[in-house]
Each structure stands twice: as structure tokens, then as C-alpha cells.
Amino acid sequence: DGPVQTFRIDPTGTRLLVGTWRLPESAVGLAVVALDGTTGCPSLAPDGINFPGDVAFAGDGRTAWMYASMPKRQGALLKLDLTSCSELARLPLQHG
């Protein structure tokens, strides 16, 4: 729901990660679309994200790292499990 900000296909060509951002409430939506007919993640929304950033997939396409903008000039690197639709790790960062 909202303009697409992130649109990435995994290295295997089986998953598509789509991130949206809607103003004025800064609502973020993340979804994983399975391009191979398996189950995707209709809603993958880790807590506290203000804006979805760039994504780097693991070689097998099952996990991905994503940079996300957070409240109060903070950021984070999030490790996402695209199979179980969950956040595996979060590394806090400081915005400049």
C-alpha cells in the first residue's frame, strides 16, 4: 500500500522483495512474492521502520540484509528470513 521504494529479485529468480512507503504516517509495507509458485510473505514488517532501504540477498535467496531508516535519525541493518517471513537480526546504526 503506497509508492514502491524497494523492488529486488533474489539471485535464484524465485523471490521478489517489494517495499512500499506511505505518507503522511510513514507506513512501511514489505512483502515477498514467490515467483515459483511457493508461499511468499504477504506481510513482512519488522517493527520501527520509517523507510525501507537497499537490499542484498544471500546467494541462495533465502535470506537478505536490508538497510532501514529508523526513528530519531537512527538506522539499522536487518537480516530477514524470506522463508519463515521473520527478522533474524538487527544491527543498529547512526545516521549522519
Secondary structure, DSSP 8 states (H G I E B T S, - for coil): ---EEEEEE-TTSSEEEEEEEETTTTEEEEEEEETTSS--BS----TT-SEEEEEEE-TTSSEEEEEEEETTTEEEEEEEETTTTEEEEEEEEE--
